[in-house]
């Protein structure tokens, strides 16, 4: 990475489509012109990544982008500064970046989870996301999993943890997860129980797929990974409850949370663009 090259801008997830696209394009322009115009764009789902079209609806963010051709919107704003744009899921980008930056060590099969507003996931074989097959959840997405008959994110997510704590401590209001973690460290029995249940549930839900996939390492990132002293033992407890074999699985906190998603998006864009250019050269050589 080029030192000091990261640009960060605020973005109102409830803004109009034009405002959101203007913000994305402004951040892109702010990094300068030292690039070849091949862009990687990491966005949460639901999204048509092949065509660059947003599918958001009633998800609480970016709803105004539903049906919008993001690729065309960015091209109209960036013009000559954009030769191509390749889209991928933000959790996949994060996982690819963590593998590229070394968090996976020499492991060839890695799983990366991101914990925040929900549960993001990437199942990676030699750094490439695996999105289908019996060894991974549908679309490689753990948020689609069930835990005890309910969607996993009804137990493991920012809103679920806050709701669970408020249900047992109604006089405390609805503190954020960071405050609940601080209460846990201070010995608050309710906070200890709520967080322990949530992160153990994550281990139980994901554990069977770690076994099927043959995962060699589990990497956890996202805002909640900042409370690693709480997250790690509870996730481990859930994993062991699935199968004793998972007690030996390396469980690591994401190494480069700030840069991983950017690196993963860049890697994805360049490898796809390189493949496209190689294919174009082969077609030219094949012409009579």
C-alpha positions, 0 to 999 in steps of 0.5 A: 500500500502507498503510505498515507494514501487512504481517504476517508469520508463520511457517508449518510447511508439514508441519503439520496442515490445522487448524494451517495454516488457523489460521495463515493466519487469524491473519495475516489477523486481524492486519492489522486491520479496515480492509478490505472483507472481499474477500480475495486468497489466493495459493498454490502449485499444484497447487490448484483455484483456482476452487473454493478446494480444495487438491490437494497430494500428495507435493509436500513441503509442505502435503500435509495440505491435500489435498482441503481446502476452503480457502475454507470453512476460512478463512470459518469462522475469519474469519466476518464479516471475510471476505465473499469469497475469490479464489484464484490461483497464487503465481507469477501473483500475483507477476507481477501485482504486479511489473507493477502496481508498475512493474517491467515499465515500459510493456510490455504483454506481460511474463513473470515467473519466480520461482526458488527451490525450483522455477521459477514463472512468469507470462505476462502480457498487460496484467497478466492471466495467460495460461494457455492457447494455443500461445504459452505453456507448459501452464497458463503454467507453466515448471516443466512444461517439459523441458530435454534430455529431463528436467523443467526443475526437474531442472536449475534448482531449489534441490535440483537445484543442490545435487545437481549441486554435491555430485556434483562436490564430494562432500567439501563436503557439500550446501551451500545455493545461497547458499553455492554462489553465494558460492563462485562469486564467490570463483572456485570453478570447480565453483560457476561451472560448476554455476550457469552451466549451471543458469541458462543452461538456464533461458534455453534452456528459456524462450526459445522461449516468450518469442519466441512470446508476444512478450515485451517484458520478462523479470522474474526474482524469488525467492530466487535472484534475490538472486544477480543478478550470477550469474543475469543473465549466465547466463540471457542466455547461454541466451536468446541460444543460442535466438535472437539476437533475445533479446539485446535483450530487457530482463532485469530483477530483480524490483523489489519481492520483498517486496510483489509477491505481496501486491499481485498477490493484492489486485489479482486479488481486487478485479478479480474481486469488482468484476466479480461485483458489476457482474454482480449489478447487471446481473441486478437491473436485468434483472428484470421 
